[in-house]
Amino acid sequence: MTIAVGILIGLLGVVAIVVGLAIFIMFRIGIRVFDRSLKSDVAAQGGEQVERAAMKIGNPLVRRFVLDHLVKTGGAIAVSVVRGALQSRMRTGLWIAVAGAVAFVASFFTGRWLPLIWSGA
C-alpha cells in the first residue's frame, strides 16, 4: 500500500511540475507580448483616442482635471495592473511547480511520513 501511495504522489508531483512550468512559461510569454505591444503605435493611438474624448468635455475645469489625472496616469495605472496580474499568475505557476517537486521528492520517502497521517499504512 505504501508503494502505491508513493507512486501516486510521485505521478501527481510530476503532473504538477509540468502544469506549473507550462503556466509560468505561458504567462512569461504573455508579459513579453504585452511589453512589445506597449512599444507599438497601437498603444499610442489608444492614448490619443482617450485624450480626444476628454477634450470633448464642455466644462474646462473638469476637462483639465480629467486630462491631468485620468489620461496621463490612467495609462500608467492600467499598465501596472495588467503587469501585476500577469506576474502574479506567473508566480502561481512557479509555486505549483515547486509544490510538485516537493511532492515528487516526498514520494521517495512515503514510508516515513505516510504512517504519521494515515494509521492504516
C-alpha positions as a Markdown table, in Angstrom:
| # | Residue | x | y | z |
|---|---|---|---|---|
| 1 | Met | 0.0 | 0.0 | 0.0 |
| 2 | Thr | 2.8 | 2.4 | 0.8 |
| 3 | Ile | 4.4 | 1.8 | -2.6 |
| 4 | Ala | 1.1 | 2.5 | -4.4 |
| 5 | Val | 0.6 | 5.8 | -2.4 |
| 6 | Gly | 4.2 | 6.7 | -3.2 |
| 7 | Ile | 3.8 | 6.1 | -6.9 |
| 8 | Leu | 0.5 | 8.1 | -6.9 |
| 9 | Ile | 2.1 | 11.1 | -5.1 |
| 10 | Gly | 5.1 | 10.9 | -7.5 |
| 11 | Leu | 2.9 | 11.0 | -10.5 |
| 12 | Leu | 0.8 | 13.8 | -9.2 |
| 13 | Gly | 4.1 | 15.7 | -8.4 |
| 14 | Val | 5.3 | 15.2 | -12.0 |
| 15 | Val | 2.0 | 16.4 | -13.3 |
| 16 | Ala | 2.1 | 19.5 | -11.0 |
| 17 | Ile | 5.6 | 20.3 | -12.2 |
| 18 | Val | 4.6 | 20.1 | -15.9 |
| 19 | Val | 1.4 | 22.1 | -15.4 |
| 20 | Gly | 3.2 | 24.7 | -13.2 |
| 21 | Leu | 6.0 | 25.2 | -15.6 |
| 22 | Ala | 3.5 | 25.5 | -18.5 |
| 23 | Ile | 1.6 | 28.2 | -16.7 |
| 24 | Phe | 4.8 | 30.0 | -15.9 |
| 25 | Ile | 6.1 | 29.9 | -19.5 |
| 26 | Met | 2.7 | 30.9 | -20.9 |
| 27 | Phe | 2.4 | 34.0 | -18.7 |
| 28 | Arg | 6.1 | 34.8 | -19.2 |
| 29 | Ile | 5.4 | 34.9 | -23.0 |
| 30 | Gly | 2.3 | 37.0 | -22.3 |
| 31 | Ile | 4.4 | 39.6 | -20.5 |
| 32 | Arg | 6.8 | 39.8 | -23.4 |
| 33 | Val | 3.9 | 40.2 | -25.9 |
| 34 | Phe | 2.4 | 42.8 | -23.6 |
| 35 | Asp | 5.7 | 44.8 | -23.4 |
| 36 | Arg | 6.1 | 44.6 | -27.2 |
| 37 | Ser | 2.5 | 45.8 | -27.8 |
| 38 | Leu | 3.2 | 48.8 | -25.5 |
| 39 | Lys | 6.1 | 49.8 | -27.7 |
| 40 | Ser | 4.0 | 49.7 | -30.8 |
| 41 | Asp | 1.9 | 52.5 | -32.3 |
| 42 | Val | -1.4 | 50.9 | -31.3 |
| 43 | Ala | -0.8 | 51.9 | -27.6 |
| 44 | Ala | -0.1 | 55.5 | -28.6 |
| 45 | Gln | -3.3 | 55.6 | -30.7 |
| 46 | Gly | -5.3 | 54.4 | -27.8 |
| 47 | Gly | -4.0 | 57.2 | -25.6 |
| 48 | Glu | -4.8 | 59.7 | -28.3 |
| 49 | Gln | -8.3 | 58.5 | -28.5 |
| 50 | Val | -8.8 | 58.9 | -24.8 |
| 51 | Glu | -7.3 | 62.4 | -24.9 |
| 52 | Arg | -9.7 | 63.3 | -27.8 |
| 53 | Ala | -12.6 | 62.0 | -25.8 |
| 54 | Ala | -11.6 | 64.1 | -22.8 |
| 55 | Met | -11.2 | 67.2 | -24.9 |
| 56 | Lys | -14.9 | 67.0 | -25.8 |
| 57 | Ile | -15.9 | 67.7 | -22.1 |
| 58 | Gly | -17.5 | 71.1 | -22.1 |
| 59 | Asn | -16.5 | 72.3 | -18.6 |
| 60 | Pro | -12.9 | 73.5 | -18.7 |
| 61 | Leu | -12.2 | 72.7 | -15.0 |
| 62 | Val | -13.5 | 69.1 | -15.4 |
| 63 | Arg | -11.7 | 68.8 | -18.7 |
| 64 | Arg | -8.4 | 69.9 | -17.2 |
| 65 | Phe | -8.8 | 67.5 | -14.2 |
| 66 | Val | -9.6 | 64.6 | -16.5 |
| 67 | Leu | -6.6 | 65.4 | -18.7 |
| 68 | Asp | -4.2 | 65.8 | -15.8 |
| 69 | His | -5.3 | 62.8 | -13.7 |
| 70 | Leu | -7.1 | 60.3 | -15.9 |
| 71 | Val | -5.4 | 60.5 | -19.2 |
| 72 | Lys | -1.8 | 60.9 | -18.0 |
| 73 | Thr | -2.0 | 58.5 | -15.1 |
| 74 | Gly | -4.7 | 56.2 | -16.3 |
| 75 | Gly | -2.4 | 54.5 | -18.8 |
| 76 | Ala | 0.4 | 54.0 | -16.3 |
| 77 | Ile | -2.1 | 52.6 | -13.8 |
| 78 | Ala | -3.6 | 50.2 | -16.3 |
| 79 | Val | -0.1 | 49.0 | -17.4 |
| 80 | Ser | 0.8 | 48.5 | -13.8 |
| 81 | Val | -2.4 | 46.5 | -13.0 |
| 82 | Val | -2.0 | 44.3 | -16.1 |
| 83 | Arg | 1.7 | 43.7 | -15.5 |
| 84 | Gly | 1.0 | 42.8 | -11.8 |
| 85 | Ala | -1.8 | 40.4 | -12.8 |
| 86 | Leu | 0.5 | 38.7 | -15.3 |
| 87 | Gln | 3.4 | 38.4 | -12.8 |
| 88 | Ser | 1.0 | 37.1 | -10.2 |
| 89 | Arg | -0.1 | 34.3 | -12.4 |
| 90 | Met | 3.5 | 33.6 | -13.4 |
| 91 | Arg | 4.4 | 33.2 | -9.7 |
| 92 | Thr | 1.4 | 31.0 | -9.1 |
| 93 | Gly | 2.7 | 28.7 | -11.9 |
| 94 | Leu | 6.1 | 28.7 | -10.3 |
| 95 | Trp | 4.7 | 27.8 | -6.9 |
| 96 | Ile | 2.7 | 24.9 | -8.4 |
| 97 | Ala | 5.9 | 23.6 | -10.0 |
| 98 | Val | 7.7 | 23.9 | -6.6 |
| 99 | Ala | 4.9 | 22.1 | -4.8 |
| 100 | Gly | 5.0 | 19.3 | -7.5 |
| 101 | Ala | 8.8 | 19.0 | -6.9 |
| 102 | Val | 8.3 | 18.7 | -3.2 |
| 103 | Ala | 5.6 | 16.0 | -3.7 |
| 104 | Phe | 7.8 | 14.2 | -6.1 |
| 105 | Val | 10.7 | 14.1 | -3.6 |
| 106 | Ala | 8.3 | 13.2 | -0.8 |
| 107 | Ser | 7.1 | 10.2 | -2.8 |
| 108 | Phe | 10.5 | 8.6 | -2.3 |
| 109 | Phe | 10.1 | 8.8 | 1.5 |
| 110 | Thr | 6.5 | 7.7 | 1.7 |
| 111 | Gly | 7.3 | 5.0 | 4.3 |
| 112 | Arg | 8.4 | 7.7 | 6.8 |
| 113 | Trp | 5.6 | 10.2 | 6.5 |
| 114 | Leu | 2.5 | 8.2 | 5.5 |
| 115 | Pro | 2.1 | 6.4 | 8.9 |
| 116 | Leu | 2.1 | 9.9 | 10.5 |
| 117 | Ile | -1.0 | 11.0 | 8.6 |
| 118 | Trp | -2.7 | 7.6 | 8.0 |
| 119 | Ser | -2.9 | 5.0 | 10.7 |
| 120 | Gly | -3.8 | 2.2 | 8.2 |
| 121 | Ala | -0.4 | 2.4 | 6.5 |
